[in-house]
Amino acid sequence: MASLDDLKKRIQSVKSTQKITKAMKMVAAAKLRRAQENAEKGRPYSEKMNNIILNLSNGISDKENAPKLLTGSGEEKIHLCVVLTSDRGLCGGFNSNIIRKAKSYFQKILNEGKGLKIITVGSKGYDQLKRLYNENIVDKITFKESKNANYFDADKVGKIIIEKFEKKEFDVCTIFYNQFKNVITQIPQEQQIIPLKASEAKKDTETGDIYEFEPEEDEILSNLLPKNISTQIFKAMLENSASEQGSRMTAMDNATRNAGEMVDKLTIQYNRSRQAAITKELIEIISGAESL
């Protein structure tokens, strides 16, 4: 049985931890508001860009000479998977949910006998994937020095992907991230960005929007497609940022509550042990007095 001094030290330790988790919850809540606003603002832009590209692709007469970033290499032998996670922990199941989604996709690709290459964006993703897929990881990227998700970091990742595609190192590229729904719910997503899937965006002609393009569609697409890849990655990073803060806020709130419950239990145990020690001393004093 733990001594009174041990119980007292443990209570103080849990209370100190509770202060830290409460502070982390407040910081995450403050960051969440801005991250959520950025994620919500980024969605219409990325969706509209996808729609414009699909609308442009419908006007291309010579499909065989269309940009390869749009149509792909014509094969699906090698898949490049870009897994976007965080560089920091203590955010509940945020990273694990993305990794679980990615691993399911990896297994499907490998079972079909296709090649798999992985790029991890965020140290937590690399830490979890290197155990099983170290041979498949071709690049690991971290942005620990960046305080917030920004387009420059997304553009760096986009350029790496385009460079590998131009060297014919893969045929299909898919990104994995968490879509922010609310503080409690973040939905793991997989999005194919090379070649662009028509099913992932609505055609503007369906909503009645008709465009006239100048110059020709091919020329516009050659400039727009690389930007679209960086834009989709940036959107994923914004969604991840909001999801990370929401998940961290929930995790720290649960940790603070659990710490409070533990303090209550330890306090009761401490009081009972203290009362038992006092009772024991009284019995010894009374027994000694009676013996005289």
N, C-alpha and C positions, 0 to 999 in steps of 0.2 A: 504494500500500500504506500502511495506517495506521501511524503512528509508535508507538513503545513508550509514549510519554506518552499518546497518544490511546487506545490499548488499555487502559492502566491506568485512565484516567478512565471509560471505558465499563464496565469490570468493576465499578468502584465504584458506578456509576449503576445497573446491573442488580441489584447486591446490595442497594442501598437500596430499589429497587422490590420486590424479593423480600421484604424485611422488612415492607413495607406490605401486600402481598397476603397474607402469612402472618397478619398481625395482623387483617386484614379477614375472613379465613377463620375465625379463632377467634371473632371477635365475632359473625359470622353463625351459627356453630355454637351459641353461647350463646343467641342470640335464637330460633333454630329450635326448640329444645325447647319453650319456652313457646308459641310460635306454633302448633306442631303440636298441642299439647294443647288450645289454644283452638279450633282448627279441628275437631278430633275431637269436642269437647264440643258444638260448635254444630250439628253435622249432625243428631243425633236431634231436637233442638228444632224446627229448621226443617222437617224432614220430617214431624214429628207435626202441626205447625200446618197444613201443606198438606193432610194427611190429614183433619184435623178440618173444614177448610173444604169439602173435597170431600164429606165426609159430610153436612155441613149443607146443601150445595147440592142434594143428592139429596132432601131433605125439603121443598124449596120447591115448593109447588103451582102458584103463578103465576110461571112462568119469565120472562114478559115484564116484570114489575115487579121482578125480582130486581136487586140492586145491580150497577151497570154495571162496577165493578171486577172482578166475577166473570164476567159474561157478555160484557163488551166493548161496543163501540158498535154491533155488528152488521155492521160493515164491516172491510175490511183494506186500505184505500187508502193510509194513511200509517203507516209503521213508525218507532217511536222506538227507537234502539239506544243502550244505556248501556254504554260500554266502560270497564272498570275495569282500570287499570294502576298502576304505581308512580310515585312522584315522584323516585326515585333510580335511577341507572344501575348499571353494573358488576355486573349479575346475569344474565349469559349471555343465553340466548334467551327469558327469561321474558316480557318485553314484546312481543317480535317474534312469539311464538307466539300470543298473544292477538290482536294486530293482524291476523295472517294469517287467523285464524279469522273475525274480524269482517269483513275485506275480502271474503272469500268470500261471506259472508251479504249484504253490501251489494250486491255485483255481481248476486247472484240477485234481490234486490228490484228493483234498477234495470232489469234485463233484463225483468222482468215488468211494467214500466211503472208501478210504484207509487212513492209518495213516500217519501223517506228523511230522517230527522232524527237527529242524533247528539249525545249528551252524553258528554263525556270526563271521567272521574274519574281524575286523575293526570296530571301534566305530560308524562310520556313518551308516553302515548297520543296526546295532542294534538299533540306535536311530529311524530309519524309520520303522523298522519291529515290534518293541515292542508294538506299538499302536494297531495293528490288530492281531499279532501272538505271543504275549507274552507267552501264555500258551504252544506254540509249541517249543519255544526256549529252548534247553537243555544245551547249552553252548555258551558263548561269549568270544572271544579271541581278544586281541589287541596287537600290536607290536609297540607301540608309541616310545619305547626306541630304536628301530632299525632304523637306518638312511636309509638303503637300503634293498631291498628284498634279502634274503639269504636262503640257503638250510636248515640251522639249524632250522629256524622258520617254514619252510614248513614241515620238518620232525616231528616237535612237533605236528602240525595239523594232519599229516598222522598217527602218533602213536595213537592219540586220536580216530581217525576214526576206525583204526584196532581194538583197544581195545573194542570199542562199538560193532563192528561187531562180535568179538569173544564172547561177552556176549549175542549175538543174540538180540540186541536192535533195529536192522533194517535189511531190506532185500536188498534195493537198495540205492546206494549213488550217488548223482549228485552234481557237483560243478558249481558255477556261477561266471563269471568274464567278463571283457571286453578285447576283442582281439584288439591289436593295428594295425591299418591300415595306418593312417597318422595323422598329427597334428590335422586335422579337424574331421576325422572319426575314431570312436572306435566302434566295433561291439560287443554287448552283446552275450555271449556264454553260453550254458549249455552243460556239458560233464559228461556222466555217467562213473564212475571209478570202481564201484562194482555193479554187475559183469561187466567185460570188454566187451564192445560192439565190435563185429567184424566189424561193419560198420564204426567205427571211425578211422580205420587205414587200409592201404593197406597191403595185404599179400605179403611178400617178394618173394614168388614163382611166383607172377604175373609179377615181374620185372626180373625174371630169377635168383634170389639169392636162392641158396640151401645150407642149413646148416647141418653139422653133429655135434651132441651134445654129450658132455662128461662132467659129468655123465649123468644119465637118465633125461628125461624131467621133471618128477615129482620133483626131487631133485632141479633142477635148478629153477623151477617155485616157489618152496617154499621160496627160497631166493630172487628171483627177483621181485615177485609180491608186497611185502611190499615196496620195493624201488621204484617200478613204481608208487605207489600211492603218495609217497612223491615227486617224480619227476614231476608228472602231476600237483600237487598243486604248486610246485615251478615254473613250466612253467606259470601257471595261475597268480601267484604273479608277475612274471617278465612282463607278458603282462599287468597286472593291473598297474604296476609302470610306464611303458611307456605311457599307456593310460591316467593315472592321470596327468602326467607332460604335455602331449600334450593338454589335456582338460584345464588344469590350464593356460597354455600359451595362448590359444585362448581366454579364459574367461577374463584374465587380459588385453589382447590386446584390446578386446571390451570395457572393463571398462575404460581403458586409453583413448580410442577414444571418448567414451561417456562423460567422464569428460572434455575433451577438448571442445567438443561441448557445454556443459553446461556452461563452463567458458566464451565462446564466447557470449552466450545468456545473461548471467548475466552481462557481461561487457557492452553490448549494453544497457541493462536495467539500469545499473548504470549511464552510460553516459547521457541517456535520462533524468533520474531523476535529475541528477546534472545540466543539461542544463535547465530543467524546474525550478529548485530552483533558479538558477542565473537569469533567465528571470523574475521570480516572484519578486525577490529583486530589479531588475532594474525598474520594473513597479512601485513598491512601492516608490522608490526613486524619479522617475520622477513625479509621482502623488503628492508626498509631496512637490516637488519643484514648481509645477504649482499652488498648492493651496496657496503658499506664494505670 
